[in-house]
Amino acid sequence: MKRLALIAIALAATTTTASAYDSGSRIDAREAAQARRIMHARRTGQLTWYESLKLETEQNRIYRMEAWAKRDGHISRAESRRIKAAQDQAARHIYQESNDGQTAYRRRVW
């Protein structure tokens, strides 16, 4: 009986740890992808320096949200949803700013 209880506790602990890691890794991967999109749009001249500054500031805010959520060791579902919503909004802002027709001064388009 003790053995069964120990196995159940170990399984629950690894499942909780894996789910916390999984949501954190998805958030980090998405942050990296959005940073690449901003850098690419800046290099190609689709973003002005001010637009890229605003977008990078938004990314820093999301990073701080994630750090605050991880302060207790894991990210709860509610925190994960808030971070995901902020990332969705940031993705829309990246798209809107890079497709608004403004171009950076003296940027070479590849």
C-alpha positions in Angstrom: 0.0 0.0 0.0 2.8 2.4 0.9 4.5 1.6 -2.5 1.3 2.5 -4.4 1.0 5.8 -2.5 4.6 6.7 -3.2 4.2 6.0 -6.9 1.1 8.1 -7.0 2.8 11.0 -5.3 5.9 10.8 -7.5 3.7 10.7 -10.6 1.7 13.8 -9.5 4.9 15.7 -8.7 6.5 15.0 -12.1 3.3 15.8 -13.9 3.0 19.2 -12.2 6.7 20.0 -12.8 6.4 19.0 -16.5 3.3 21.1 -17.1 4.9 24.2 -15.4 8.0 23.7 -17.6 5.9 23.2 -20.7 4.0 26.4 -20.3 7.2 28.3 -19.5 9.0 26.9 -22.5 6.1 27.8 -24.8 6.1 31.4 -23.5 9.9 31.6 -24.0 9.7 30.3 -27.5 7.0 32.7 -28.4 9.0 35.6 -26.9 12.0 34.6 -29.0 9.9 34.4 -32.2 8.4 37.8 -31.6 11.8 39.3 -31.0 13.0 37.8 -34.3 10.0 39.3 -36.1 10.8 42.7 -34.7 14.5 42.5 -35.6 13.7 41.3 -39.1 11.2 44.1 -39.7 13.6 46.6 -38.4 16.4 45.3 -40.6 14.2 45.4 -43.7 13.0 48.9 -43.0 9.4 48.0 -42.3 9.7 49.5 -38.8 10.9 52.9 -37.8 13.2 53.2 -34.8 10.3 54.6 -32.7 8.0 51.7 -33.7 10.6 49.1 -32.8 11.2 50.9 -29.5 7.5 50.7 -28.7 7.4 47.0 -29.6 10.5 46.1 -27.7 9.1 47.9 -24.6 6.0 45.8 -24.9 8.1 42.7 -25.1 10.0 43.7 -22.0 6.6 44.2 -20.2 5.6 40.6 -21.1 9.0 39.3 -20.0 8.5 41.0 -16.6 5.0 39.5 -16.4 6.5 36.1 -16.9 9.2 36.7 -14.3 6.6 37.8 -11.8 4.5 34.7 -12.5 7.5 32.4 -12.0 8.5 34.0 -8.7 6.8 31.2 -6.8 8.3 28.4 -8.9 5.5 27.8 -11.4 3.0 29.6 -13.7 -0.6 29.1 -12.8 -3.3 28.8 -15.5 -4.6 32.3 -14.9 -1.1 33.8 -15.2 -0.5 31.7 -18.3 -3.7 33.0 -19.8 -2.8 36.6 -19.0 0.7 36.2 -20.5 -0.8 34.5 -23.6 -3.3 37.3 -24.1 -0.5 39.9 -23.8 1.6 37.9 -26.4 -1.4 37.7 -28.7 -1.9 41.5 -28.5 1.9 42.0 -29.0 1.8 39.8 -32.1 -1.1 42.0 -33.5 0.9 45.1 -32.8 4.0 43.7 -34.6 1.9 42.9 -37.6 0.1 46.3 -37.6 3.3 48.3 -37.2 5.3 46.4 -39.8 2.5 46.6 -42.4 1.4 50.2 -41.9 3.3 51.5 -44.9 5.8 53.6 -42.9 9.5 52.8 -43.7 12.6 53.6 -41.8 14.7 56.5 -43.1 17.7 55.3 -45.2 17.0 51.6 -44.7 17.9 49.2 -47.4 15.1 46.8 -48.3 16.4 43.2 -49.0 
